[in-house]
């Protein structure tokens, strides 16, 4: 197929219009035009597609979050249905490719004799903060297979528009479970938990530079690495080990240097979150009784926060400035909160019996929850499990969840990042953290 050449273009203005070139009606070759939109650093770009060819097999538009063809892909669509289509970048670049297999379009030529492409898009750029959600996903249990690598994924989600894409990781993921983010080095950290592998891994935000931080088999035969939390200030990482029944701290620069924060009385630890400002770690425990506990980074001043009416407390989120702790429980089907000391316990939302709340993240004034338990009755007369990303706005009298995303994959943990939420820490907490790092040993 002969391709029309010379139609690529780079856009650097804060706003503009994208339109493929006109071609005469006798031209029968294909068209492939690449457009790169670059805004100043700290800006995000919003692309609005207002028209596409009526014949889906003729014209297609591919949109990627970055400046080249290797950037993560938002979408590829080949139809005018669903327009106008709006897409906002996470960074300051968007890569757009318009392709058309044939220039002749019978529907379009009925009214136009010259311009056959008919794809018109506008874009605007706006200075904004950097923020996003990260969601870990794995295959549904009754479809799970190590060969189904495309079902193991980490998604980057825009909480404002619900736009998302799979972070490309070259088919190396296996059942990502817990997830966190280090804004200092712009790295994702996650645990992989399954019958084949159990490890802590990291990658760049674009999915490159994947590395294994710690494998369960390097700890001991009983290790089951599950929850994970990162302190970007002190460069420390915490994880729950359900096999050895421990809460463990390690340095991000030297993962072999570890310290057991808590082990006595720990039974089935699950989720873990941090208060970097004060150097305090919180974790959930599915044991008997199920509970939420906390301790200083060095293990001192360990305290039980909640120890009643809990079952399978999967997700924790913390709001230090407002003295709040949030959690979701798959056994009680509740979303609850309390003060950081456990007082002021409040039920925020009571889910239905078929809910299975798992991950939890606090972003601005909303809780974001992954729900693994929702079932729908489909046309084949059986219940099939659907997973949802839910939003629960706070500070309203009519607290109720709204659906952000739905997927057939199992949605596991979720993490929220906003550039303005990086804590600073007081002198006492810095002293505790310094003592932690000096007493770490190779385990």
C-alpha positions, 0 to 999 in steps of 0.5 A: 500500500502506498502511504501519503508522506509528509503529513507528520507534525509536531505541535508546541502551542498550548492549543491547536487543531489537528486535521489530516491533509486533503487528498484528491478523489482519485488518490487510492493509497493509504494515509499514516500521519503522526502528530506529537503534542508537547506542552511545557513541563507541569502541563497536561494536554486534553485531546478532543476528537470531534469527527471520524470517518463513518467506515470503521475499517477505513480510518483509525486514531491511536492515542498514546501517553507520551512523545513516541510510539513506545509510550503507553497506549490510551486507546485505538478507535476506528469509528465515529460512534461515541464521539466526541472523544476526549482524552487527557494526558498524564504528562506534558506529551501526547502521541497521536497517529491517524491511519486510513487504509483507503482514501475513498469513503463513499459516505463522506464523498456523498457530500464532499468531493475533495477532503476524504479524511474527515478526522478533526481534533482539537487540543488544549493544555493546562497547568495542573498538579501531578496525580493518578491512581495505580491499580493492580490486576490479575486474572479471575480465579476460574480463568487464572493461568500463568500463560494468560500474561495479558490478564496480569496488569498494573493500570494507571488511572485518571481519577477525574476522567476515569481514563486509564491504560495498562502500563507496558511491562513486557509480559513479566507480571504475575498476579500483582497484589499490593502496590505503592509508589515512590515519587522520589525515583518515580518507581512503582513497587508491588508484590507478586503473590501466587503458587508460582512466584512470591516476590517484591518488584519495582519498575519505572512509571513507564513500565521499564527497568523492572527489578526484583527487590526481594523473593520469598525464597531468599527469606525462607521457605515459609515466607508469604510476602503480601502487603507493601508500603514505601516511605519515600522520605527515609527510603524505607519499605515495609511489608507483611509476611503472612507465612512467618507472621511478621511485619518487616522493614527494609532499606530501599537501597539495600533490600537485604538489610531488614528489621522485624518490626513486629512478630509476637502476637502477629497471626495473619498480617495483610495490609500495611500503610505508613505515617511518614510524618511521625514514623508510624506503621499501621497494619491489619491482621486477619487472625483471631481476633482480627485487628488493626495495630500500629507501632513506631518504625523501630517497633516501639510503642506498639498499640492495638487500634481496633480489635472488634467487629473485624474479619477480613480487613483488606485495605487501609488508608491514612489521613494524617492531617485530619487524624483519620484511619480508613479501612475496608473489610470483605467479611463485614462488607463495611467501609469504616473510619476512626481516629488514628488512636481508634476512637471515633469509629464510624461506619461510612458505607455498608456494602451488599452481601455480594461485595468483596472490598479489597483495595483502598486509597484516599485521594483528595476528598474521596475513597477509592475502593476495588470490589472483587465480589460484584456478580451480574446475571448475564445472558448465559443464565449464570452469575459471572464475577465483575470487578469494579473500581468504586468512589466513595465521596467523603464529607456528604450526608448521602454517602454512597459509592459510584462506579468508576471502572468495571473489568473482568479481571480481579482488581487487587490493591490500589494506590493514590498519588498526588504531588502535594501529599509528600509528607515532611516529618518532624525531628522526633520521627527523623530520630526514630527513622535514623535509629531504624536504619542504623539497627538494620541487619542482613536477615 
